[in-house]
Amino acid sequence: MSATISTAIEPLIERRIFDTEEEAIRVILQAYILQQIGNLRRQMDRFEQKYGMRFQQFAEYLHERSVLLGNSGLSAEQRRTLNQAVMQEEDDWLDWKAAQEMLGSWLGIRQEVMA
């Protein structure tokens, strides 16, 4: 174990918060993993509340909105307004998808570390 990690953990051992360096690292790592999972779940929940649907439904909704943009029956102003809305929704879709993928990764790490 590097001196830097040992030095950082040492006060926790001295104060008997943890019995060993290994225990300290394991517990701190588990807490960090759970924090990341919680943050990503909250982020995904915010998107679900914002749009009133789950990610897959949102992806389908966004596709339909993009198709509507191609509709020649819209006025220039309607098309411009819809285009701005779709661009924001696409940004949210990317963030939502990234959060979903990262959540899967952290859940896998949790399973490996906490097994």
Buried (B, 14 or more C-beta within 10 A) or exposed (E): EEEEEEEBBEEBBEEEEBEEBEBBBBEBBEEEBEEBBEBBEEBBEBBBEEBEBEBEEBBEBBEEBBEBEEEEEBEEEEBEEBBEEBEEBEEBBEBBBEBBEBBEEBBEBBEEEEE
